[in-house]
Amino acid sequence: MKIFRQCIDLQAKGVIVFLTVLVLAAIVFPAAAFGAPAHDGAATFKDVEGKEWILSELRSAGKTISMDRQKLAADNLGGVYTISFRDDKASGMGAPNRYFAPFTAGNNRTLSIGLIASTMMLAFKEPDGLKEGEFFGLLSKVMRWDLEEGNLKLYSSDIGGNEAALVFALK
């Protein structure tokens, strides 16, 4: 009976050690432990509002599409794919159309962008890798936001249902 109690005590101690390590890992590595994106400290949506952001890359389904701003400028597309948030309205430049939409920023960095309205100009040229309709589609499916290293990340889903991240830099 004494050996049985010792085995039970060792198992209980092992469980306690495991739980202690798990809790410490969650404290030290909160983003990894809970699947939340890493972000800039105590940033709030007020840190995003009132600024103009320009798309630097799109990450989706294991691929990254980088916006080469020098090449875009040489093609007269330097100002495409921007966003700003002011007075409950998201607005910016597509390629080539200006757009606007209502938005709602909620708790825990949730964000939804409503129905997008835009001008109706014909695009003679669009950036490689991302068409305006795809950009608007990604914006309309935004679920949350984050600030990481000064960049605004809008998390959405692509046409295949994969998570997509639109990464914007300050313009």
mmCIF file of the C-alpha atoms, coordinates in Angstrom:
data_MODEL
# 
_entry.id   MODEL 
# 
loop_
_atom_site.group_PDB 
_atom_site.id 
_atom_site.type_symbol 
_atom_site.label_atom_id 
_atom_site.label_alt_id 
_atom_site.label_comp_id 
_atom_site.label_asym_id 
_atom_site.label_entity_id 
_atom_site.label_seq_id 
_atom_site.pdbx_PDB_ins_code 
_atom_site.Cartn_x 
_atom_site.Cartn_y 
_atom_site.Cartn_z 
_atom_site.occupancy 
_atom_site.B_iso_or_equiv 
_atom_site.pdbx_formal_charge 
_atom_site.auth_seq_id 
_atom_site.auth_comp_id 
_atom_site.auth_asym_id 
_atom_site.auth_atom_id 
_atom_site.pdbx_PDB_model_num 
ATOM 1   C CA . MET A 1 1   ? 0.000   0.000  0.000   1.00 0.00 ? 1   MET A CA 1 
ATOM 2   C CA . LYS A 1 2   ? 2.893   2.340  0.792   1.00 0.00 ? 2   LYS A CA 1 
ATOM 3   C CA . ILE A 1 3   ? 4.321   1.900  -2.750  1.00 0.00 ? 3   ILE A CA 1 
ATOM 4   C CA . PHE A 1 4   ? 0.882   2.607  -4.250  1.00 0.00 ? 4   PHE A CA 1 
ATOM 5   C CA . ARG A 1 5   ? 0.641   5.921  -2.318  1.00 0.00 ? 5   ARG A CA 1 
ATOM 6   C CA . GLN A 1 6   ? 4.136   6.907  -3.451  1.00 0.00 ? 6   GLN A CA 1 
ATOM 7   C CA . CYS A 1 7   ? 3.161   6.267  -7.079  1.00 0.00 ? 7   CYS A CA 1 
ATOM 8   C CA . ILE A 1 8   ? 0.027   8.399  -6.688  1.00 0.00 ? 8   ILE A CA 1 
ATOM 9   C CA . ASP A 1 9   ? 2.091   11.171 -5.051  1.00 0.00 ? 9   ASP A CA 1 
ATOM 10  C CA . LEU A 1 10  ? 4.601   11.095 -7.952  1.00 0.00 ? 10  LEU A CA 1 
ATOM 11  C CA . GLN A 1 11  ? 1.798   11.274 -10.513 1.00 0.00 ? 11  GLN A CA 1 
ATOM 12  C CA . ALA A 1 12  ? 0.204   14.216 -8.705  1.00 0.00 ? 12  ALA A CA 1 
ATOM 13  C CA . LYS A 1 13  ? 3.555   16.014 -8.543  1.00 0.00 ? 13  LYS A CA 1 
ATOM 14  C CA . GLY A 1 14  ? 4.078   15.361 -12.261 1.00 0.00 ? 14  GLY A CA 1 
ATOM 15  C CA . VAL A 1 15  ? 0.675   16.875 -13.083 1.00 0.00 ? 15  VAL A CA 1 
ATOM 16  C CA . ILE A 1 16  ? 1.428   19.901 -10.912 1.00 0.00 ? 16  ILE A CA 1 
ATOM 17  C CA . VAL A 1 17  ? 4.795   20.408 -12.612 1.00 0.00 ? 17  VAL A CA 1 
ATOM 18  C CA . PHE A 1 18  ? 3.194   20.069 -16.059 1.00 0.00 ? 18  PHE A CA 1 
ATOM 19  C CA . LEU A 1 19  ? 0.462   22.598 -15.218 1.00 0.00 ? 19  LEU A CA 1 
ATOM 20  C CA . THR A 1 20  ? 3.019   25.002 -13.759 1.00 0.00 ? 20  THR A CA 1 
ATOM 21  C CA . VAL A 1 21  ? 5.114   24.840 -16.942 1.00 0.00 ? 21  VAL A CA 1 
ATOM 22  C CA . LEU A 1 22  ? 1.999   25.329 -19.057 1.00 0.00 ? 22  LEU A CA 1 
ATOM 23  C CA . VAL A 1 23  ? 0.923   28.416 -17.082 1.00 0.00 ? 23  VAL A CA 1 
ATOM 24  C CA . LEU A 1 24  ? 4.431   29.909 -17.216 1.00 0.00 ? 24  LEU A CA 1 
ATOM 25  C CA . ALA A 1 25  ? 4.581   29.342 -20.980 1.00 0.00 ? 25  ALA A CA 1 
ATOM 26  C CA . ALA A 1 26  ? 1.234   31.108 -21.383 1.00 0.00 ? 26  ALA A CA 1 
ATOM 27  C CA . ILE A 1 27  ? 2.537   34.065 -19.378 1.00 0.00 ? 27  ILE A CA 1 
ATOM 28  C CA . VAL A 1 28  ? 5.874   34.292 -21.194 1.00 0.00 ? 28  VAL A CA 1 
ATOM 29  C CA . PHE A 1 29  ? 4.547   33.529 -24.688 1.00 0.00 ? 29  PHE A CA 1 
ATOM 30  C CA . PRO A 1 30  ? 0.913   34.698 -24.722 1.00 0.00 ? 30  PRO A CA 1 
ATOM 31  C CA . ALA A 1 31  ? 0.624   35.148 -28.491 1.00 0.00 ? 31  ALA A CA 1 
ATOM 32  C CA . ALA A 1 32  ? 1.943   31.663 -29.221 1.00 0.00 ? 32  ALA A CA 1 
ATOM 33  C CA . ALA A 1 33  ? -0.053  30.038 -26.433 1.00 0.00 ? 33  ALA A CA 1 
ATOM 34  C CA . PHE A 1 34  ? -3.414  31.334 -27.532 1.00 0.00 ? 34  PHE A CA 1 
ATOM 35  C CA . GLY A 1 35  ? -3.001  31.875 -31.287 1.00 0.00 ? 35  GLY A CA 1 
ATOM 36  C CA . ALA A 1 36  ? -3.313  35.643 -30.955 1.00 0.00 ? 36  ALA A CA 1 
ATOM 37  C CA . PRO A 1 37  ? -1.150  37.797 -33.183 1.00 0.00 ? 37  PRO A CA 1 
ATOM 38  C CA . ALA A 1 38  ? 1.763   39.639 -31.618 1.00 0.00 ? 38  ALA A CA 1 
ATOM 39  C CA . HIS A 1 39  ? 1.049   43.344 -31.365 1.00 0.00 ? 39  HIS A CA 1 
ATOM 40  C CA . ASP A 1 40  ? 2.452   46.665 -30.273 1.00 0.00 ? 40  ASP A CA 1 
ATOM 41  C CA . GLY A 1 41  ? 1.822   46.895 -26.545 1.00 0.00 ? 41  GLY A CA 1 
ATOM 42  C CA . ALA A 1 42  ? -1.361  48.603 -25.525 1.00 0.00 ? 42  ALA A CA 1 
ATOM 43  C CA . ALA A 1 43  ? -2.277  49.958 -28.956 1.00 0.00 ? 43  ALA A CA 1 
ATOM 44  C CA . THR A 1 44  ? -5.910  50.906 -29.425 1.00 0.00 ? 44  THR A CA 1 
ATOM 45  C CA . PHE A 1 45  ? -7.848  51.621 -32.591 1.00 0.00 ? 45  PHE A CA 1 
ATOM 46  C CA . LYS A 1 46  ? -7.295  55.329 -31.898 1.00 0.00 ? 46  LYS A CA 1 
ATOM 47  C CA . ASP A 1 47  ? -3.656  54.640 -32.860 1.00 0.00 ? 47  ASP A CA 1 
ATOM 48  C CA . VAL A 1 48  ? -4.922  53.579 -36.309 1.00 0.00 ? 48  VAL A CA 1 
ATOM 49  C CA . GLU A 1 49  ? -7.590  56.237 -36.904 1.00 0.00 ? 49  GLU A CA 1 
ATOM 50  C CA . GLY A 1 50  ? -6.836  59.513 -38.642 1.00 0.00 ? 50  GLY A CA 1 
ATOM 51  C CA . LYS A 1 51  ? -3.781  58.168 -40.470 1.00 0.00 ? 51  LYS A CA 1 
ATOM 52  C CA . GLU A 1 52  ? -3.342  57.085 -44.051 1.00 0.00 ? 52  GLU A CA 1 
ATOM 53  C CA . TRP A 1 53  ? -2.051  53.560 -44.548 1.00 0.00 ? 53  TRP A CA 1 
ATOM 54  C CA . ILE A 1 54  ? -0.650  52.113 -47.779 1.00 0.00 ? 54  ILE A CA 1 
ATOM 55  C CA . LEU A 1 55  ? -0.615  48.400 -48.580 1.00 0.00 ? 55  LEU A CA 1 
ATOM 56  C CA . SER A 1 56  ? 2.886   46.921 -48.471 1.00 0.00 ? 56  SER A CA 1 
ATOM 57  C CA . GLU A 1 57  ? 2.051   43.234 -48.774 1.00 0.00 ? 57  GLU A CA 1 
ATOM 58  C CA . LEU A 1 58  ? -0.639  40.602 -48.826 1.00 0.00 ? 58  LEU A CA 1 
ATOM 59  C CA . ARG A 1 59  ? -0.048  37.262 -47.095 1.00 0.00 ? 59  ARG A CA 1 
ATOM 60  C CA . SER A 1 60  ? -2.428  34.458 -48.014 1.00 0.00 ? 60  SER A CA 1 
ATOM 61  C CA . ALA A 1 61  ? -2.314  30.671 -48.395 1.00 0.00 ? 61  ALA A CA 1 
ATOM 62  C CA . GLY A 1 62  ? 1.422   30.534 -47.752 1.00 0.00 ? 62  GLY A CA 1 
ATOM 63  C CA . LYS A 1 63  ? 2.209   33.168 -50.402 1.00 0.00 ? 63  LYS A CA 1 
ATOM 64  C CA . THR A 1 64  ? 3.280   36.771 -49.974 1.00 0.00 ? 64  THR A CA 1 
ATOM 65  C CA . ILE A 1 65  ? 2.552   39.410 -52.586 1.00 0.00 ? 65  ILE A CA 1 
ATOM 66  C CA . SER A 1 66  ? 4.767   42.452 -52.028 1.00 0.00 ? 66  SER A CA 1 
ATOM 67  C CA . MET A 1 67  ? 3.797   45.842 -53.365 1.00 0.00 ? 67  MET A CA 1 
ATOM 68  C CA . ASP A 1 68  ? 6.932   47.193 -55.043 1.00 0.00 ? 68  ASP A CA 1 
ATOM 69  C CA . ARG A 1 69  ? 6.161   50.881 -54.576 1.00 0.00 ? 69  ARG A CA 1 
ATOM 70  C CA . GLN A 1 70  ? 8.988   52.043 -56.880 1.00 0.00 ? 70  GLN A CA 1 
ATOM 71  C CA . LYS A 1 71  ? 7.694   49.867 -59.715 1.00 0.00 ? 71  LYS A CA 1 
ATOM 72  C CA . LEU A 1 72  ? 4.120   50.938 -59.015 1.00 0.00 ? 72  LEU A CA 1 
ATOM 73  C CA . ALA A 1 73  ? 5.150   54.613 -59.092 1.00 0.00 ? 73  ALA A CA 1 
ATOM 74  C CA . ALA A 1 74  ? 6.959   54.063 -62.412 1.00 0.00 ? 74  ALA A CA 1 
ATOM 75  C CA . ASP A 1 75  ? 3.680   52.595 -63.752 1.00 0.00 ? 75  ASP A CA 1 
ATOM 76  C CA . ASN A 1 76  ? 1.686   55.603 -62.413 1.00 0.00 ? 76  ASN A CA 1 
ATOM 77  C CA . LEU A 1 77  ? 0.155   53.350 -59.734 1.00 0.00 ? 77  LEU A CA 1 
ATOM 78  C CA . GLY A 1 78  ? 2.081   54.669 -56.730 1.00 0.00 ? 78  GLY A CA 1 
ATOM 79  C CA . GLY A 1 79  ? -0.980  55.708 -54.739 1.00 0.00 ? 79  GLY A CA 1 
ATOM 80  C CA . VAL A 1 80  ? -3.042  52.519 -55.035 1.00 0.00 ? 80  VAL A CA 1 
ATOM 81  C CA . TYR A 1 81  ? -4.357  50.348 -52.217 1.00 0.00 ? 81  TYR A CA 1 
ATOM 82  C CA . THR A 1 82  ? -4.607  52.748 -49.308 1.00 0.00 ? 82  THR A CA 1 
ATOM 83  C CA . ILE A 1 83  ? -6.936  52.911 -46.326 1.00 0.00 ? 83  ILE A CA 1 
ATOM 84  C CA . SER A 1 84  ? -7.757  55.395 -43.592 1.00 0.00 ? 84  SER A CA 1 
ATOM 85  C CA . PHE A 1 85  ? -10.315 55.319 -40.796 1.00 0.00 ? 85  PHE A CA 1 
ATOM 86  C CA . ARG A 1 86  ? -12.105 58.553 -39.829 1.00 0.00 ? 86  ARG A CA 1 
ATOM 87  C CA . ASP A 1 87  ? -15.523 59.316 -38.362 1.00 0.00 ? 87  ASP A CA 1 
ATOM 88  C CA . ASP A 1 88  ? -16.794 55.707 -38.590 1.00 0.00 ? 88  ASP A CA 1 
ATOM 89  C CA . LYS A 1 89  ? -15.841 55.570 -42.274 1.00 0.00 ? 89  LYS A CA 1 
ATOM 90  C CA . ALA A 1 90  ? -13.038 53.633 -43.949 1.00 0.00 ? 90  ALA A CA 1 
ATOM 91  C CA . SER A 1 91  ? -11.853 55.170 -47.192 1.00 0.00 ? 91  SER A CA 1 
ATOM 92  C CA . GLY A 1 92  ? -8.960  55.065 -49.565 1.00 0.00 ? 92  GLY A CA 1 
ATOM 93  C CA . MET A 1 93  ? -7.749  54.324 -53.042 1.00 0.00 ? 93  MET A CA 1 
ATOM 94  C CA . GLY A 1 94  ? -8.194  51.101 -54.954 1.00 0.00 ? 94  GLY A CA 1 
ATOM 95  C CA . ALA A 1 95  ? -6.734  50.706 -58.440 1.00 0.00 ? 95  ALA A CA 1 
ATOM 96  C CA . PRO A 1 96  ? -7.912  53.158 -59.815 1.00 0.00 ? 96  PRO A CA 1 
ATOM 97  C CA . ASN A 1 97  ? -11.099 53.872 -57.849 1.00 0.00 ? 97  ASN A CA 1 
ATOM 98  C CA . ARG A 1 98  ? -11.623 55.761 -54.610 1.00 0.00 ? 98  ARG A CA 1 
ATOM 99  C CA . TYR A 1 99  ? -13.768 53.880 -52.103 1.00 0.00 ? 99  TYR A CA 1 
ATOM 100 C CA . PHE A 1 100 ? -15.491 54.291 -48.774 1.00 0.00 ? 100 PHE A CA 1 
ATOM 101 C CA . ALA A 1 101 ? -17.391 52.065 -46.357 1.00 0.00 ? 101 ALA A CA 1 
ATOM 102 C CA . PRO A 1 102 ? -18.703 52.145 -42.801 1.00 0.00 ? 102 PRO A CA 1 
ATOM 103 C CA . PHE A 1 103 ? -16.641 50.281 -40.229 1.00 0.00 ? 103 PHE A CA 1 
ATOM 104 C CA . THR A 1 104 ? -17.046 49.053 -36.674 1.00 0.00 ? 104 THR A CA 1 
ATOM 105 C CA . ALA A 1 105 ? -14.091 48.512 -34.350 1.00 0.00 ? 105 ALA A CA 1 
ATOM 106 C CA . GLY A 1 106 ? -15.002 46.317 -31.387 1.00 0.00 ? 106 GLY A CA 1 
ATOM 107 C CA . ASN A 1 107 ? -13.391 44.768 -28.357 1.00 0.00 ? 107 ASN A CA 1 
ATOM 108 C CA . ASN A 1 108 ? -10.371 42.458 -28.642 1.00 0.00 ? 108 ASN A CA 1 
ATOM 109 C CA . ARG A 1 109 ? -9.237  44.146 -31.862 1.00 0.00 ? 109 ARG A CA 1 
ATOM 110 C CA . THR A 1 110 ? -12.247 43.034 -33.853 1.00 0.00 ? 110 THR A CA 1 
ATOM 111 C CA . LEU A 1 111 ? -13.029 45.049 -36.954 1.00 0.00 ? 111 LEU A CA 1 
ATOM 112 C CA . SER A 1 112 ? -15.699 44.806 -39.603 1.00 0.00 ? 112 SER A CA 1 
ATOM 113 C CA . ILE A 1 113 ? -15.906 46.849 -42.764 1.00 0.00 ? 113 ILE A CA 1 
ATOM 114 C CA . GLY A 1 114 ? -19.354 47.262 -44.262 1.00 0.00 ? 114 GLY A CA 1 
ATOM 115 C CA . LEU A 1 115 ? -20.554 47.456 -47.831 1.00 0.00 ? 115 LEU A CA 1 
ATOM 116 C CA . ILE A 1 116 ? -17.915 49.165 -49.980 1.00 0.00 ? 116 ILE A CA 1 
ATOM 117 C CA . ALA A 1 117 ? -18.946 51.891 -52.420 1.00 0.00 ? 117 ALA A CA 1 
ATOM 118 C CA . SER A 1 118 ? -16.508 53.165 -55.022 1.00 0.00 ? 118 SER A CA 1 
ATOM 119 C CA . THR A 1 119 ? -16.178 55.333 -58.064 1.00 0.00 ? 119 THR A CA 1 
ATOM 120 C CA . MET A 1 120 ? -16.607 53.443 -61.327 1.00 0.00 ? 120 MET A CA 1 
ATOM 121 C CA . MET A 1 121 ? -13.523 54.300 -63.374 1.00 0.00 ? 121 MET A CA 1 
ATOM 122 C CA . LEU A 1 122 ? -12.160 51.731 -65.786 1.00 0.00 ? 122 LEU A CA 1 
ATOM 123 C CA . ALA A 1 123 ? -8.717  50.412 -64.903 1.00 0.00 ? 123 ALA A CA 1 
ATOM 124 C CA . PHE A 1 124 ? -6.376  50.410 -67.886 1.00 0.00 ? 124 PHE A CA 1 
ATOM 125 C CA . LYS A 1 125 ? -3.673  48.958 -65.651 1.00 0.00 ? 125 LYS A CA 1 
ATOM 126 C CA . GLU A 1 126 ? -3.731  47.228 -62.268 1.00 0.00 ? 126 GLU A CA 1 
ATOM 127 C CA . PRO A 1 127 ? -0.839  46.088 -60.063 1.00 0.00 ? 127 PRO A CA 1 
ATOM 128 C CA . ASP A 1 128 ? 0.470   42.578 -60.642 1.00 0.00 ? 128 ASP A CA 1 
ATOM 129 C CA . GLY A 1 129 ? -0.737  40.025 -58.122 1.00 0.00 ? 129 GLY A CA 1 
ATOM 130 C CA . LEU A 1 130 ? -3.735  41.893 -56.714 1.00 0.00 ? 130 LEU A CA 1 
ATOM 131 C CA . LYS A 1 131 ? -6.700  43.204 -58.652 1.00 0.00 ? 131 LYS A CA 1 
ATOM 132 C CA . GLU A 1 132 ? -8.944  45.916 -57.271 1.00 0.00 ? 132 GLU A CA 1 
ATOM 133 C CA . GLY A 1 133 ? -11.931 43.575 -56.919 1.00 0.00 ? 133 GLY A CA 1 
ATOM 134 C CA . GLU A 1 134 ? -9.817  41.162 -54.864 1.00 0.00 ? 134 GLU A CA 1 
ATOM 135 C CA . PHE A 1 135 ? -8.636  44.031 -52.648 1.00 0.00 ? 135 PHE A CA 1 
ATOM 136 C CA . PHE A 1 136 ? -12.219 45.170 -52.036 1.00 0.00 ? 136 PHE A CA 1 
ATOM 137 C CA . GLY A 1 137 ? -13.269 41.555 -51.377 1.00 0.00 ? 137 GLY A CA 1 
ATOM 138 C CA . LEU A 1 138 ? -10.544 41.144 -48.747 1.00 0.00 ? 138 LEU A CA 1 
ATOM 139 C CA . LEU A 1 139 ? -11.514 44.432 -47.074 1.00 0.00 ? 139 LEU A CA 1 
ATOM 140 C CA . SER A 1 140 ? -15.159 43.367 -46.906 1.00 0.00 ? 140 SER A CA 1 
ATOM 141 C CA . LYS A 1 141 ? -14.152 40.198 -45.005 1.00 0.00 ? 141 LYS A CA 1 
ATOM 142 C CA . VAL A 1 142 ? -11.875 41.837 -42.424 1.00 0.00 ? 142 VAL A CA 1 
ATOM 143 C CA . MET A 1 143 ? -12.399 40.290 -38.980 1.00 0.00 ? 143 MET A CA 1 
ATOM 144 C CA . ARG A 1 144 ? -9.686  41.839 -36.817 1.00 0.00 ? 144 ARG A CA 1 
ATOM 145 C CA . TRP A 1 145 ? -6.767  44.266 -36.819 1.00 0.00 ? 145 TRP A CA 1 
ATOM 146 C CA . ASP A 1 146 ? -3.378  44.536 -35.191 1.00 0.00 ? 146 ASP A CA 1 
ATOM 147 C CA . LEU A 1 147 ? -0.387  46.857 -35.010 1.00 0.00 ? 147 LEU A CA 1 
ATOM 148 C CA . GLU A 1 148 ? 2.950   45.110 -35.303 1.00 0.00 ? 148 GLU A CA 1 
ATOM 149 C CA . GLU A 1 149 ? 6.239   46.974 -35.569 1.00 0.00 ? 149 GLU A CA 1 
ATOM 150 C CA . GLY A 1 150 ? 4.359   50.091 -36.690 1.00 0.00 ? 150 GLY A CA 1 
ATOM 151 C CA . ASN A 1 151 ? 2.461   48.278 -39.446 1.00 0.00 ? 151 ASN A CA 1 
ATOM 152 C CA . LEU A 1 152 ? -1.298  47.886 -39.546 1.00 0.00 ? 152 LEU A CA 1 
ATOM 153 C CA . LYS A 1 153 ? -2.427  44.321 -40.209 1.00 0.00 ? 153 LYS A CA 1 
ATOM 154 C CA . LEU A 1 154 ? -5.977  43.600 -41.269 1.00 0.00 ? 154 LEU A CA 1 
ATOM 155 C CA . TYR A 1 155 ? -6.885  39.925 -40.992 1.00 0.00 ? 155 TYR A CA 1 
ATOM 156 C CA . SER A 1 156 ? -9.389  38.666 -43.519 1.00 0.00 ? 156 SER A CA 1 
ATOM 157 C CA . SER A 1 157 ? -10.097 35.541 -45.548 1.00 0.00 ? 157 SER A CA 1 
ATOM 158 C CA . ASP A 1 158 ? -9.372  34.996 -49.208 1.00 0.00 ? 158 ASP A CA 1 
ATOM 159 C CA . ILE A 1 159 ? -11.687 33.536 -51.812 1.00 0.00 ? 159 ILE A CA 1 
ATOM 160 C CA . GLY A 1 160 ? -10.611 30.007 -50.786 1.00 0.00 ? 160 GLY A CA 1 
ATOM 161 C CA . GLY A 1 161 ? -11.437 30.638 -47.120 1.00 0.00 ? 161 GLY A CA 1 
ATOM 162 C CA . ASN A 1 162 ? -7.777  30.841 -46.062 1.00 0.00 ? 162 ASN A CA 1 
ATOM 163 C CA . GLU A 1 163 ? -6.718  33.497 -43.573 1.00 0.00 ? 163 GLU A CA 1 
ATOM 164 C CA . ALA A 1 164 ? -5.214  36.496 -45.323 1.00 0.00 ? 164 ALA A CA 1 
ATOM 165 C CA . ALA A 1 165 ? -3.306  39.402 -43.831 1.00 0.00 ? 165 ALA A CA 1 
ATOM 166 C CA . LEU A 1 166 ? -3.241  42.802 -45.500 1.00 0.00 ? 166 LEU A CA 1 
ATOM 167 C CA . VAL A 1 167 ? -0.140  44.573 -44.184 1.00 0.00 ? 167 VAL A CA 1 
ATOM 168 C CA . PHE A 1 168 ? -0.167  48.370 -44.384 1.00 0.00 ? 168 PHE A CA 1 
ATOM 169 C CA . ALA A 1 169 ? 2.604   50.868 -43.627 1.00 0.00 ? 169 ALA A CA 1 
ATOM 170 C CA . LEU A 1 170 ? 2.057   54.503 -42.738 1.00 0.00 ? 170 LEU A CA 1 
ATOM 171 C CA . LYS A 1 171 ? 1.936   56.581 -45.907 1.00 0.00 ? 171 LYS A CA 1 
# 
